Amino acid sequence: MNFTLGLGQILIEGGACEANLRRAEGAIRELARQGADLVLLPEAMNLGWTHPSCHTAAEPIPGGVTCQLLQRLAIEHGIHLVAGIVERDMATIYNSAVIISPSGEFILRHRKINELEIAHDCYSRGTSLRAVDTPLGRLGLMICADGFADQLAISRALAQMGAEIILSPCAWAVQPEFDQLANPYGQIWLDSYAPVCSESNLWIAGCSNVGPIEACPWKGHRCIGNSLVMGPAGKPTLTGPYNESSALVLHVRS
């Protein structure tokens, strides 16, 4: 497995689908220009995690505006794209993520399984896991808190399926009073990613957004980036900046 991975740690505004997609497109174009073969974007990047707009603005996968844009960009740049999308399937809403191939094919969809209790009013939970073979290697897909499921069961299951890299759209948030200097953010992800990477000789990449959470249930919390790539030795190879206001922060790993 030898490819360049780009992480789009972008500002996501709750319910502002058009603005969010504009920033996502900018990140994809810039990362493709830098040589990325695969671009990873945050969780619920079209509407923001737990924003109440999910009840009216969630989109089908494929077929929605978000999917159509990602499809077009994957084909245009000849890259794989991974993104978190708030999905509507008939009357049911999911916190989902997709992998799209350079030909625009939706080769994997994952619906978040280990959703936090505060989000149960927004999303139904997924019930299945799968990994997929690609020219880049065998890819697994999870979403944010899936990564710290009991006994790390979800990431370990993907490892058992032969995943060589697990890709995780995320929305990492802290309380309003959180003090980064006194207690640096990220230990939960180091503790969750490192054991699976080292015991199964794989990579895990988590890409989080930045920006305030402006609607219940976590109104006042801040998404702070801090995106992370963990290598097979169980050590971080890339850590994005902790920053709650950056409109666009890009990283590429070769």
Backbone as CSV, one residue per row, in Angstrom:
resi,resn,N_x,N_y,N_z,CA_x,CA_y,CA_z,C_x,C_y,C_z
1,MET,0.857,-1.190,0.000,0.000,0.000,0.000,0.888,1.233,0.000
2,ASN,0.830,2.009,-1.052,1.674,3.182,-1.196,0.888,4.256,-1.929
3,PHE,0.329,5.204,-1.192,-0.442,6.277,-1.811,-0.408,7.496,-0.909
4,THR,-0.901,8.593,-1.430,-0.939,9.840,-0.673,-2.349,10.108,-0.175
5,LEU,-2.457,10.339,1.122,-3.737,10.567,1.796,-3.855,12.035,2.160
6,GLY,-4.959,12.662,1.798,-5.224,14.045,2.171,-6.376,14.137,3.146
7,LEU,-6.243,14.972,4.185,-7.301,15.182,5.173,-7.814,16.606,5.065
8,GLY,-9.109,16.751,4.860,-9.723,18.073,4.780,-10.350,18.448,6.107
9,GLN,-9.570,19.081,6.976,-10.051,19.507,8.297,-10.697,20.878,8.119
10,ILE,-11.987,20.884,7.825,-12.651,22.115,7.386,-13.713,22.574,8.375
11,LEU,-14.091,23.829,8.240,-15.198,24.386,9.007,-16.510,23.792,8.517
12,ILE,-17.308,23.281,9.456,-18.657,22.798,9.160,-19.647,23.618,9.982
13,GLU,-20.599,24.232,9.307,-21.647,25.016,9.968,-22.943,24.215,9.981
14,GLY,-23.586,24.141,11.149,-24.811,23.379,11.282,-25.896,23.842,10.336
15,GLY,-26.396,22.930,9.508,-27.504,23.221,8.614,-27.148,23.986,7.359
16,ALA,-25.881,24.397,7.231,-25.484,25.241,6.090,-24.878,24.384,4.989
17,CYS,-25.713,23.568,4.359,-25.224,22.578,3.406,-24.450,23.223,2.260
18,GLU,-24.978,24.270,1.669,-24.335,24.881,0.513,-22.935,25.383,0.859
19,ALA,-22.810,26.087,1.989,-21.506,26.608,2.407,-20.551,25.473,2.753
20,ASN,-21.054,24.428,3.411,-20.209,23.292,3.770,-19.681,22.584,2.530
21,LEU,-20.546,22.411,1.545,-20.110,21.738,0.318,-19.112,22.600,-0.451
22,ARG,-19.273,23.898,-0.386,-18.321,24.785,-1.055,-16.931,24.637,-0.432
23,ARG,-16.881,24.568,0.905,-15.589,24.386,1.561,-15.017,22.991,1.292
24,ALA,-15.885,21.989,1.275,-15.416,20.639,0.969,-14.833,20.566,-0.431
25,GLU,-15.503,21.205,-1.381,-14.990,21.207,-2.748,-13.630,21.896,-2.817
26,GLY,-13.476,23.001,-2.106,-12.195,23.682,-2.092,-11.092,22.815,-1.517
27,ALA,-11.407,22.083,-0.441,-10.412,21.202,0.164,-10.029,20.075,-0.785
28,ILE,-11.016,19.492,-1.429,-10.748,18.394,-2.360,-9.866,18.864,-3.503
29,ARG,-10.187,20.010,-4.060,-9.404,20.521,-5.191,-7.962,20.806,-4.771
30,GLU,-7.785,21.401,-3.600,-6.430,21.722,-3.153,-5.633,20.453,-2.835
31,LEU,-6.257,19.494,-2.184,-5.558,18.254,-1.862,-5.226,17.465,-3.119
32,ALA,-6.128,17.465,-4.087,-5.835,16.807,-5.359,-4.659,17.498,-6.051
33,ARG,-4.631,18.819,-5.980,-3.520,19.565,-6.574,-2.194,19.195,-5.911
34,GLN,-2.239,18.908,-4.610,-1.042,18.526,-3.875,-0.656,17.059,-4.094
35,GLY,-1.483,16.335,-4.832,-1.126,14.964,-5.166,-1.837,13.881,-4.392
36,ALA,-2.883,14.224,-3.666,-3.609,13.209,-2.903,-4.277,12.196,-3.833
37,ASP,-4.157,10.928,-3.493,-4.867,9.851,-4.192,-6.207,9.557,-3.533
38,LEU,-6.297,9.901,-2.240,-7.509,9.674,-1.458,-7.695,10.874,-0.548
39,VAL,-8.907,11.413,-0.501,-9.221,12.546,0.375,-10.270,12.112,1.384
40,LEU,-9.984,12.391,2.660,-10.880,12.068,3.773,-11.446,13.363,4.344
41,LEU,-12.779,13.442,4.446,-13.488,14.606,4.970,-14.205,14.246,6.276
42,PRO,-14.682,15.243,7.024,-15.260,14.972,8.345,-16.624,14.290,8.329
43,GLU,-17.083,13.995,9.537,-18.395,13.393,9.815,-19.510,14.395,9.534
44,ALA,-20.639,13.880,8.994,-21.841,14.712,8.786,-21.485,16.052,8.150
45,MET,-20.626,15.992,7.132,-20.042,17.237,6.627,-21.038,18.073,5.824
46,ASN,-22.158,17.516,5.444,-23.136,18.336,4.724,-23.991,19.189,5.661
47,LEU,-24.310,18.672,6.860,-25.235,19.377,7.752,-24.695,19.614,9.155
48,GLY,-23.605,18.970,9.514,-23.081,19.076,10.878,-23.701,18.032,11.788
49,TRP,-22.872,17.512,12.693,-23.314,16.432,13.581,-24.395,16.915,14.551
50,THR,-25.494,16.185,14.619,-26.666,16.391,15.485,-27.424,17.681,15.205
51,HIS,-27.145,18.366,14.118,-27.924,19.579,13.840,-29.350,19.176,13.468
52,PRO,-30.364,19.870,14.011,-31.756,19.470,13.770,-32.185,19.539,12.307
53,SER,-31.406,20.186,11.450,-31.724,20.188,10.028,-31.711,18.788,9.432
54,CYS,-31.134,17.828,10.155,-31.124,16.449,9.657,-32.532,15.942,9.368
55,HIS,-33.515,16.419,10.126,-34.878,15.906,9.973,-35.540,16.351,8.669
56,THR,-35.056,17.435,8.094,-35.662,17.943,6.862,-34.711,17.954,5.674
57,ALA,-33.399,17.956,5.926,-32.446,18.168,4.841,-31.525,16.982,4.574
58,ALA,-31.696,15.877,5.290,-30.887,14.691,4.998,-31.136,14.242,3.564
59,GLU,-30.121,13.609,2.964,-30.160,13.297,1.543,-30.014,11.795,1.284
60,PRO,-30.530,11.317,0.172,-30.312,9.906,-0.180,-28.874,9.658,-0.600
61,ILE,-28.426,8.427,-0.389,-27.117,7.960,-0.857,-27.342,6.746,-1.751
62,PRO,-26.940,6.843,-3.021,-26.491,8.040,-3.744,-27.697,8.871,-4.177
63,GLY,-27.458,9.910,-4.932,-28.538,10.667,-5.540,-28.727,12.059,-5.004
64,GLY,-28.325,12.323,-3.752,-28.496,13.655,-3.201,-27.479,14.637,-3.750
65,VAL,-27.671,15.897,-3.428,-26.774,16.955,-3.909,-25.343,16.695,-3.461
66,THR,-25.166,16.282,-2.210,-23.825,16.016,-1.694,-23.162,14.893,-2.472
67,CYS,-23.867,13.819,-2.670,-23.303,12.674,-3.395,-22.972,13.047,-4.830
68,GLN,-23.829,13.807,-5.465,-23.570,14.203,-6.849,-22.301,15.040,-6.957
69,LEU,-22.102,15.956,-6.004,-20.893,16.773,-6.016,-19.658,15.904,-5.807
70,LEU,-19.690,15.023,-4.812,-18.535,14.177,-4.522,-18.220,13.256,-5.704
71,GLN,-19.257,12.727,-6.310,-19.075,11.875,-7.483,-18.346,12.632,-8.597
72,ARG,-18.830,13.825,-8.862,-18.245,14.631,-9.937,-16.780,14.951,-9.647
73,LEU,-16.474,15.296,-8.395,-15.108,15.653,-8.032,-14.180,14.443,-8.060
74,ALA,-14.683,13.284,-7.645,-13.867,12.064,-7.704,-13.477,11.756,-9.142
75,ILE,-14.436,11.876,-10.046,-14.161,11.611,-11.467,-13.224,12.666,-12.036
76,GLU,-13.503,13.930,-11.743,-12.707,15.033,-12.294,-11.238,14.914,-11.907
77,HIS,-10.976,14.541,-10.658,-9.597,14.513,-10.169,-8.993,13.106,-10.167
78,GLY,-9.798,12.096,-10.490,-9.282,10.737,-10.532,-8.819,10.237,-9.180
79,ILE,-9.591,10.542,-8.119,-9.195,10.177,-6.761,-10.325,9.431,-6.054
80,HIS,-9.966,8.743,-4.978,-10.952,8.192,-4.059,-11.366,9.282,-3.065
81,LEU,-12.645,9.349,-2.738,-13.162,10.301,-1.762,-13.885,9.566,-0.650
82,VAL,-13.668,10.026,0.573,-14.371,9.496,1.748,-14.976,10.670,2.496
83,ALA,-16.273,10.590,2.804,-16.940,11.711,3.473,-18.087,11.209,4.327
84,GLY,-18.329,11.926,5.426,-19.505,11.672,6.251,-20.688,12.466,5.733
85,ILE,-21.837,11.799,5.589,-23.031,12.410,5.016,-24.242,12.064,5.879
86,VAL,-25.061,13.056,6.185,-26.334,12.791,6.858,-27.292,12.248,5.803
87,GLU,-27.705,10.999,5.983,-28.431,10.247,4.950,-29.891,10.040,5.320
88,ARG,-30.761,10.184,4.334,-32.159,9.774,4.480,-32.418,8.554,3.607
89,ASP,-32.953,7.513,4.216,-33.380,6.319,3.502,-34.858,6.124,3.806
90,MET,-35.699,6.554,2.880,-37.145,6.595,3.121,-37.404,7.497,4.334
91,ALA,-37.981,6.962,5.415,-38.298,7.791,6.579,-37.215,7.736,7.645
92,THR,-36.119,7.036,7.382,-35.085,6.817,8.385,-33.849,7.650,8.070
93,ILE,-33.259,8.243,9.115,-32.076,9.084,8.966,-30.887,8.383,9.619
94,TYR,-29.766,8.403,8.910,-28.542,7.775,9.407,-27.387,8.767,9.366
95,ASN,-26.442,8.542,10.268,-25.147,9.203,10.227,-24.232,8.267,9.434
96,SER,-23.998,8.586,8.184,-23.364,7.655,7.255,-22.047,8.196,6.723
97,ALA,-21.308,7.317,6.073,-20.087,7.707,5.367,-19.968,6.837,4.125
98,VAL,-19.268,7.362,3.133,-19.127,6.648,1.866,-17.668,6.672,1.402
99,ILE,-17.316,5.673,0.599,-16.094,5.698,-0.190,-16.518,5.703,-1.653
100,ILE,-16.011,6.679,-2.393,-16.320,6.819,-3.812,-15.043,6.602,-4.604
101,SER,-15.116,5.804,-5.651,-13.948,5.485,-6.465,-13.676,6.592,-7.479
102,PRO,-12.494,6.566,-8.132,-12.187,7.574,-9.159,-13.128,7.538,-10.359
103,SER,-13.863,6.449,-10.520,-14.848,6.386,-11.599,-16.223,6.887,-11.154
104,GLY,-16.330,7.324,-9.890,-17.590,7.833,-9.378,-18.494,6.780,-8.778
105,GLU,-17.986,5.561,-8.611,-18.794,4.475,-8.053,-18.790,4.548,-6.525
106,PHE,-19.964,4.342,-5.920,-20.060,4.257,-4.459,-19.710,2.824,-4.064
107,ILE,-18.449,2.631,-3.635,-17.978,1.267,-3.409,-18.197,0.799,-1.983
108,LEU,-18.497,1.731,-1.069,-18.785,1.329,0.314,-19.597,2.422,0.995
109,ARG,-20.622,2.005,1.715,-21.378,2.909,2.597,-21.390,2.293,3.986
110,HIS,-21.131,3.113,4.980,-21.187,2.676,6.377,-22.147,3.572,7.138
111,ARG,-23.005,2.977,7.938,-23.893,3.723,8.818,-23.397,3.556,10.252
112,LYS,-23.174,4.677,10.933,-22.533,4.673,12.250,-23.273,3.753,13.208
113,ILE,-22.513,2.928,13.890,-23.074,1.931,14.809,-23.045,2.428,16.249
114,ASN,-21.890,2.888,16.696,-21.712,3.301,18.100,-22.025,4.787,18.263
115,GLU,-23.253,5.153,17.927,-23.665,6.554,18.023,-23.884,6.922,19.486
116,LEU,-23.405,8.111,19.886,-23.613,8.564,21.251,-25.112,8.719,21.534
117,GLU,-25.469,8.496,22.797,-26.883,8.519,23.176,-27.541,9.856,22.857
118,ILE,-26.795,10.945,22.973,-27.397,12.255,22.720,-27.793,12.439,21.264
119,ALA,-27.307,11.567,20.393,-27.627,11.678,18.969,-28.714,10.711,18.525
120,HIS,-29.266,9.936,19.445,-30.250,8.936,19.048,-31.538,9.564,18.529
121,ASP,-31.832,10.790,18.928,-33.021,11.465,18.403,-32.818,11.916,16.956
122,CYS,-31.570,11.986,16.550,-31.261,12.409,15.181,-31.115,11.231,14.230
123,TYR,-30.393,10.197,14.665,-29.987,9.144,13.742,-30.358,7.753,14.242
124,SER,-30.777,6.920,13.316,-30.855,5.485,13.577,-29.458,4.907,13.438
125,ARG,-29.237,3.769,14.077,-27.900,3.191,14.065,-27.762,2.104,13.013
126,GLY,-26.568,2.024,12.447,-26.272,0.990,11.476,-26.098,-0.368,12.137
127,THR,-26.081,-1.399,11.313,-26.035,-2.764,11.842,-25.010,-3.642,11.136
128,SER,-24.170,-3.063,10.273,-23.252,-3.916,9.516,-21.919,-3.212,9.287
129,LEU,-20.897,-4.026,9.003,-19.551,-3.555,8.706,-19.038,-4.274,7.478
130,ARG,-18.157,-3.584,6.728,-17.565,-4.225,5.556,-16.270,-3.514,5.203
131,ALA,-15.337,-4.227,4.630,-14.129,-3.649,4.047,-14.161,-3.909,2.555
132,VAL,-13.418,-3.092,1.800,-13.491,-3.185,0.348,-12.085,-3.116,-0.242
133,ASP,-11.855,-3.936,-1.276,-10.577,-3.918,-1.976,-10.573,-2.793,-3.004
134,THR,-9.472,-2.041,-3.041,-9.291,-0.953,-3.996,-7.850,-1.016,-4.509
135,PRO,-7.535,-0.263,-5.555,-6.141,-0.193,-6.007,-5.196,0.368,-4.944
136,LEU,-5.748,1.048,-3.934,-4.933,1.614,-2.856,-4.701,0.630,-1.724
137,GLY,-5.392,-0.490,-1.753,-5.351,-1.459,-0.672,-6.763,-1.762,-0.196
138,ARG,-6.855,-2.547,0.846,-8.164,-2.909,1.402,-8.552,-1.868,2.458
139,LEU,-9.677,-1.191,2.223,-10.097,-0.068,3.048,-11.281,-0.441,3.921
140,GLY,-11.227,-0.025,5.178,-12.357,-0.134,6.088,-12.892,1.246,6.415
141,LEU,-14.123,1.307,6.866,-14.785,2.593,7.104,-15.534,2.541,8.427
142,MET,-15.289,3.527,9.285,-16.072,3.712,10.510,-16.283,5.201,10.696
143,ILE,-17.040,5.593,11.722,-17.335,7.002,11.955,-17.113,7.332,13.422
144,CYS,-16.195,8.235,13.691,-15.981,8.861,14.988,-16.086,7.872,16.159
145,ALA,-17.147,7.929,16.969,-17.250,7.118,18.180,-17.271,5.617,17.915
146,ASP,-17.464,5.201,16.662,-17.253,3.788,16.341,-15.860,3.354,16.793
147,GLY,-14.917,4.307,16.791,-13.535,3.979,17.103,-13.276,3.651,18.543
148,PHE,-14.176,4.061,19.457,-13.990,3.653,20.852,-15.147,2.797,21.361
149,ALA,-15.761,2.044,20.474,-16.768,1.066,20.890,-16.159,0.092,21.904
150,ASP,-16.989,-0.535,22.694,-16.536,-1.446,23.748,-15.522,-2.446,23.204
151,GLN,-14.381,-2.541,23.893,-13.295,-3.439,23.492,-12.767,-3.129,22.086
152,LEU,-12.997,-1.896,21.633,-12.571,-1.480,20.283,-13.091,-2.465,19.234
153,ALA,-14.335,-2.920,19.452,-14.882,-4.037,18.674,-15.030,-3.709,17.195
154,ILE,-15.384,-2.466,16.859,-15.650,-2.139,15.462,-14.348,-2.078,14.663
155,SER,-13.367,-1.355,15.166,-12.095,-1.289,14.446,-11.401,-2.650,14.421
156,ARG,-11.534,-3.429,15.480,-10.932,-4.765,15.482,-11.644,-5.689,14.496
157,ALA,-12.951,-5.518,14.354,-13.678,-6.321,13.367,-13.225,-5.979,11.955
158,LEU,-13.024,-4.687,11.685,-12.521,-4.287,10.365,-11.119,-4.851,10.128
159,ALA,-10.308,-4.882,11.170,-8.985,-5.487,11.044,-9.103,-6.962,10.698
160,GLN,-10.046,-7.659,11.328,-10.257,-9.079,11.037,-10.743,-9.284,9.604
161,MET,-11.392,-8.281,9.049,-11.834,-8.345,7.649,-10.699,-8.042,6.676
162,GLY,-9.534,-7.760,7.203,-8.376,-7.533,6.347,-8.099,-6.101,5.975
163,ALA,-8.774,-5.137,6.643,-8.534,-3.733,6.321,-7.071,-3.375,6.563
164,GLU,-6.472,-2.690,5.598,-5.103,-2.197,5.738,-5.062,-0.759,6.226
165,ILE,-6.117,-0.024,5.939,-6.286,1.318,6.494,-7.765,1.507,6.810
166,ILE,-8.041,2.025,8.012,-9.406,2.333,8.433,-9.567,3.845,8.382
167,LEU,-10.591,4.288,7.672,-10.849,5.715,7.465,-12.058,6.121,8.294
168,SER,-11.920,7.224,9.032,-12.955,7.597,9.991,-13.281,9.084,9.916
169,PRO,-14.366,9.471,9.224,-14.865,10.842,9.348,-15.294,11.103,10.790
170,CYS,-14.932,12.260,11.333,-15.157,12.541,12.748,-15.672,13.957,12.972
171,ALA,-16.208,14.184,14.180,-16.577,15.521,14.654,-16.167,15.584,16.122
172,TRP,-14.910,15.903,16.389,-14.362,15.880,17.741,-14.655,17.201,18.423
173,ALA,-15.403,17.137,19.523,-15.895,18.357,20.179,-15.496,18.379,21.647
174,VAL,-15.349,19.587,22.176,-15.034,19.781,23.593,-16.055,20.726,24.219
175,GLN,-16.133,20.668,25.552,-17.046,21.523,26.293,-16.601,22.987,26.211
176,PRO,-17.533,23.918,26.445,-17.184,25.349,26.352,-16.012,25.735,27.241
177,GLU,-15.890,25.115,28.411,-14.846,25.498,29.366,-13.547,24.707,29.190
178,PHE,-13.455,23.872,28.163,-12.286,23.020,27.983,-11.013,23.851,27.837
179,ASP,-9.951,23.450,28.565,-8.677,24.155,28.557,-7.630,23.273,27.884
180,GLN,-7.304,23.586,26.645,-6.352,22.795,25.880,-4.946,22.820,26.488
181,LEU,-4.558,23.928,27.095,-3.232,24.019,27.687,-3.110,23.149,28.932
182,ALA,-4.175,23.100,29.726,-4.133,22.317,30.960,-4.298,20.824,30.704
183,ASN,-5.060,20.476,29.677,-5.365,19.062,29.425,-5.479,18.844,27.923
184,PRO,-4.362,18.714,27.218,-4.387,18.637,25.751,-5.339,17.571,25.241
185,TYR,-6.089,17.942,24.203,-7.095,17.051,23.636,-6.449,15.898,22.857
186,GLY,-7.126,14.754,22.865,-6.778,13.694,21.933,-6.398,12.359,22.529
187,GLN,-6.260,12.264,23.858,-5.814,10.995,24.442,-6.792,9.863,24.155
188,ILE,-8.083,10.171,24.121,-9.076,9.125,23.846,-8.830,8.466,22.492
189,TRP,-8.364,9.251,21.519,-8.131,8.697,20.183,-6.789,7.981,20.109
190,LEU,-5.798,8.475,20.808,-4.539,7.747,20.895,-4.769,6.372,21.528
191,ASP,-5.559,6.350,22.595,-5.837,5.093,23.298,-6.707,4.149,22.483
192,SER,-7.531,4.703,21.599,-8.437,3.876,20.791,-7.771,3.360,19.523
193,TYR,-6.966,4.205,18.888,-6.369,3.830,17.615,-5.116,2.966,17.785
194,ALA,-4.273,3.310,18.757,-2.952,2.677,18.858,-3.009,1.158,19.018
195,PRO,-3.847,0.605,19.902,-3.831,-0.847,20.072,-4.183,-1.601,18.796
196,VAL,-5.175,-1.107,18.058,-5.610,-1.798,16.841,-4.543,-1.684,15.756
197,CYS,-3.938,-0.506,15.642,-2.883,-0.333,14.640,-1.704,-1.253,14.910
198,SER,-1.266,-1.303,16.159,-0.072,-2.081,16.468,-0.331,-3.583,16.426
199,GLU,-1.491,-4.025,16.908,-1.736,-5.468,16.943,-2.095,-6.032,15.571
200,SER,-2.612,-5.184,14.666,-3.040,-5.675,13.352,-2.224,-5.091,12.205
201,ASN,-1.208,-4.301,12.517,-0.304,-3.765,11.502,-1.061,-2.982,10.429
202,LEU,-1.909,-2.069,10.872,-2.689,-1.267,9.933,-2.609,0.208,10.299
203,TRP,-3.226,1.031,9.441,-3.322,2.476,9.643,-4.754,2.844,9.999
204,ILE,-4.914,3.867,10.844,-6.226,4.483,11.079,-6.076,5.986,10.893
205,ALA,-6.984,6.568,10.112,-6.992,8.017,9.890,-8.348,8.572,10.309
206,GLY,-8.323,9.546,11.216,-9.536,10.230,11.645,-9.469,11.695,11.269
207,CYS,-10.446,12.178,10.511,-10.478,13.581,10.087,-11.674,14.273,10.735
208,SER,-11.387,15.281,11.567,-12.439,16.028,12.249,-12.599,17.414,11.651
209,ASN,-13.771,17.983,11.844,-14.041,19.353,11.415,-13.683,20.342,12.513
210,VAL,-13.822,21.619,12.206,-13.731,22.681,13.197,-15.022,23.495,13.147
211,GLY,-15.263,24.250,14.238,-16.422,25.136,14.278,-17.325,24.864,15.458
212,PRO,-18.110,25.858,15.861,-19.004,25.706,17.015,-20.212,24.832,16.703
213,ILE,-20.699,24.149,17.733,-21.980,23.447,17.637,-23.046,24.413,18.144
214,GLU,-23.962,24.781,17.277,-24.866,25.896,17.556,-26.291,25.471,17.876
215,ALA,-26.551,24.157,17.900,-27.898,23.688,18.222,-27.792,22.491,19.152
216,CYS,-28.894,22.206,19.859,-28.904,21.124,20.825,-28.517,19.812,20.124
217,PRO,-28.066,18.804,20.905,-27.962,18.754,22.364,-26.641,19.270,22.933
218,TRP,-25.648,19.503,22.109,-24.350,19.978,22.602,-24.113,21.425,22.221
219,LYS,-25.130,22.228,22.242,-24.974,23.647,21.933,-23.923,24.264,22.847
220,GLY,-23.011,24.997,22.259,-21.938,25.608,23.031,-20.637,24.827,22.987
221,HIS,-20.702,23.534,22.636,-19.471,22.776,22.436,-18.774,23.281,21.164
222,ARG,-17.494,22.950,21.045,-16.697,23.397,19.912,-16.016,22.206,19.259
223,CYS,-16.154,22.069,17.956,-15.369,21.084,17.222,-13.998,21.700,16.952
224,ILE,-12.949,20.917,17.158,-11.615,21.518,17.276,-10.562,20.862,16.374
225,GLY,-10.979,20.113,15.371,-9.989,19.512,14.486,-9.164,18.472,15.204
226,ASN,-7.826,18.665,15.251,-6.922,17.718,15.899,-6.875,16.379,15.163
227,SER,-7.225,16.407,13.874,-7.263,15.190,13.056,-5.986,14.376,13.236
228,LEU,-6.112,13.050,13.066,-5.046,12.146,13.477,-4.857,11.025,12.468
229,VAL,-3.591,10.739,12.142,-3.244,9.539,11.388,-2.307,8.710,12.254
230,MET,-2.689,7.461,12.503,-1.914,6.540,13.335,-1.371,5.422,12.462
231,GLY,-0.065,5.135,12.592,0.575,4.115,11.789,0.640,2.761,12.459
232,PRO,1.139,1.749,11.740,1.167,0.373,12.252,1.986,0.194,13.525
233,ALA,2.891,1.096,13.820,3.657,1.002,15.060,2.861,1.493,16.268
234,GLY,1.635,1.972,16.021,0.830,2.500,17.119,1.254,3.882,17.551
235,LYS,1.922,4.628,16.650,2.379,5.981,16.937,1.776,6.943,15.913
236,PRO,1.408,8.159,16.328,0.880,9.133,15.373,1.925,9.504,14.328
237,THR,1.512,9.528,13.071,2.390,10.031,12.016,1.974,11.427,11.585
238,LEU,0.793,11.845,11.976,0.293,13.180,11.674,-0.760,13.550,12.704
239,THR,-0.660,14.755,13.253,-1.693,15.284,14.146,-2.034,16.691,13.686
240,GLY,-3.282,16.897,13.324,-3.711,18.222,12.896,-3.774,19.177,14.072
241,PRO,-3.739,20.475,13.796,-3.775,21.458,14.877,-5.114,21.480,15.589
242,TYR,-5.055,21.727,16.881,-6.240,22.007,17.684,-6.621,23.449,17.395
243,ASN,-7.774,23.643,16.778,-8.145,24.988,16.343,-9.639,25.009,16.089
244,GLU,-10.352,25.856,16.787,-11.808,25.860,16.671,-12.338,26.838,15.637
245,SER,-11.446,27.565,14.957,-11.942,28.606,14.064,-11.349,28.575,12.661
246,SER,-10.391,27.708,12.380,-9.800,27.682,11.049,-10.832,27.313,10.000
247,ALA,-10.916,28.113,8.955,-11.857,27.821,7.887,-11.377,26.660,7.030
248,LEU,-10.070,26.478,6.930,-9.554,25.415,6.077,-8.145,25.057,6.523
249,VAL,-7.949,23.824,6.928,-6.627,23.343,7.303,-6.413,22.023,6.555
250,LEU,-5.325,21.929,5.799,-5.095,20.769,4.948,-3.823,20.040,5.354
251,HIS,-3.869,18.729,5.217,-2.697,17.901,5.499,-2.606,16.827,4.437
252,VAL,-1.395,16.473,4.084,-1.177,15.394,3.132,-0.083,14.497,3.677
253,ARG,-0.265,13.191,3.613,0.742,12.220,4.010,1.063,11.343,2.813
254,SER,2.334,11.201,2.508,2.753,10.332,1.410,3.155,8.971,1.933
